[in-house]
Amino acid sequence: MSKIVRSVRGRVLERDGHRCQECGIKVREESDLPPHFHHRIPKSAGGMTTEVNLITLCGPCHHTKLHHTFRLERMPTKDYPQFIKWTVREISIDFLAFAERLVDSEFPSASYLLDYLGKIKAGLDSVANLIGDCDEAGIGSGELTFPWVSETEAASEAEEIIKGLKIAWVSHYIQRSLDRLIQQSTRQ
C-alpha cells in the first residue's frame, strides 16, 4: 500500500464528501470506519497517486474489490464490526431497492422471491457468524442507543443518510447493469 500525502488524502476525502464511493457509507479518520483510498487506474498499470486517480472507499469495499480479497483472510477479529455494519447496510439497501421494484403488474414468481430471500438470509447468516466471533473475542458491549435529538438534528441526520443512499443506489444500479451485460455476453 502506498503512502498518500496527507494533503492529497484530505482533498480526496473532501471531494468525495467523506463517503465511500461504492456503498456511500460515512468514513472518518480516527474512527471505527476509516477511509481507504483506491487507485482507479492501478499503480501496476501506471496509475499515479494523485487526486484525479484516487477515490475514497470504506475498508470493506476496498478489501472486497478484485485483487484485494487476499486481505480478508488476514482480517483480525477486532475489524469485524466494520464488516458487520457494512454487510447489514448493503443488505438493507439491496432489500430496499428490491422492494421498490415489486409491482403488481410484474410480480415475480414464488420461486424467484424465495431464491432472493434465501440470498438475503445467507447474507444475514454470514453476519451472525461474524457477530459470534466478536462475542467470543469479547468485542461489543451494551445496546445500541438512539439519543433524543431535535427535529432539526433528525432532519440533518436524515439528509446525511440520504447522501450515502444516493451513492449506494447509483453504484448498485450500475453494478447490476454491468453484471447483466456480462451474463448476456457469456451466454453468446
N, C-alpha and C positions, 0 to 999 in steps of 0.2 A: 504494500500500500504506500503510495507516495505521500510525501509531506506537502500539504497545501498551505500556502501562506495565509496567515490569519486574516489579512485584509481581503483576500480573494474569497475565503470562506464566508466572511461577513457579508460581502456584496452578493454572493450567490444565494446565501440564506435569505437575505433581504429581498432580492429579486423574486425568489420563489415563495415569499410570504411565510417563511418559517414552516413550510408544509412539504411533506413527501410528495413528489410529483408523479408518483404511481398510485398511491392509495389515498392521498390527501390528509393523512394524519398529521397532527401538530408535532413538530420536533423542536427541541431546545437544547442548547449546550448545557452541560452540567445538570441533566435531568435523567429520568428513567428511560427516555427515548431520545437519545442524542442524534443529531443529523449525521448522515453519511453523505459523501459526495461521490457521484458516479460519473465516469468519463463517457460521454455519448459516443465518441469515437475512441475506442480503446487505445491505451498507450502503445500496445503491441502493434497497432495498425497506424502508428504515427500521430495519434491524438495527443494534444497538448493539455497541460494542466492550466487552463485558462477559464475565465468566467463563461465564455461562449460555449466551451466544451464540457462544462460541469453542470450537473443537475443535483438537486437535493433529494435524497431518499431517506427513508427510515431504515433502521437496521434490518428488520425482517424483509422488506422489499429488496434491499441491497443483497442480502445473503441468499435470497431465493432466485436472483437473476441467473441467467445462463452463465456457466463457467464460474459462478461464485458459490455453488451449493456445497463445495468441499468445506466451507466454513461451518455448516450446520452440524457436522459430526463432532466438531471441536467445541461447540457452544456449551459454556458452563451453565449449570442449573440456575445460577443467580440471574442469568439473562433470559430465562424462560418467561417471566412476567411480560416483557415487551412483546414476545411472540404470542402469548395468550391474548393480550389486548389487541394486537394486530389481527389475529385469526378471528376473534369474536367480531371485530369491526368489519372485516372482509365478508364474513358470513352474513352479517346484518345488512350490509349494502347490497350484496348479491340477492338476498331474500327480498329486500325492498324492491329492487329492480324487477325481480321475478313477479312479485305481487302486482306491481304497476302494469305489467303486460298481460295479466289474466283478464280476459274479456269474455263475456258470454258468447259472443258471435264466433269466436275462435277458441273455445275452451279445449285444452289439451286432454288427451286420453288419460284414463286412470293409471295405466302402466307408465306413461311419461311422468305424471305427477308423483307417483310412488318412487320412481327412479330418482327424480330430482330430490325429493325429501330424504331418500336414502343417502344421497351425497351430502346433504346438509347434516344429517345425523353422523355420518363418518367424520365430517369436519369437527362437529361438537365432541365426538368421542376422542379425537386427537387432542383437543383442548383439555378434556377431562384427564387424559394421561399425563399431560404436562402439569396440570394442577396437582395431580397425585405425586409427581416427582418433586414439585415445590414443597408440598406438605411434608414429605419425607425428609427434605433438606431443611425444614424449619423456616421456610420462606413464607411470609404472609402473617398478618395479624389483624384481628378485629374485623369490622364490617365496613363496607363502602358507605360513606355518609354523603348526604346531599344537604349541605347547609342552606338555610334560608337566605335568599337573595332578593333584592328588589326587582320589580318588573323591568326596570331599565337594564339591570345587570343580567337578568334572564334573557332579555331580547338580544343583548350584546353577545352572550354566550351562544344563543341560537344562531346568530349571524356567523360566528366563528365556525360552528359545526357545519353550517350550510356551505361555507367556503371549501372546507375539506370534502364534503359530499360532492360538490361540483367537480372537483379534480378527480375523485374516485369514479364518479359516474361516467365522465368522458373517457377515462382510462379503461374502465371495464367495457364500455361500448366499443372502443377502438380494438381492444384485445379480442372481444368476441367476433368482430368483423374479420380481423386477421385470422383467427382460428378457423372461421368458416371458409375463408378463401384457401387456406392451407389444406383443409379437408377436401374441398372441391378439387383442388389441383392434384392431390394424391390419388383421387378416385379415377382420374382420366388417364 
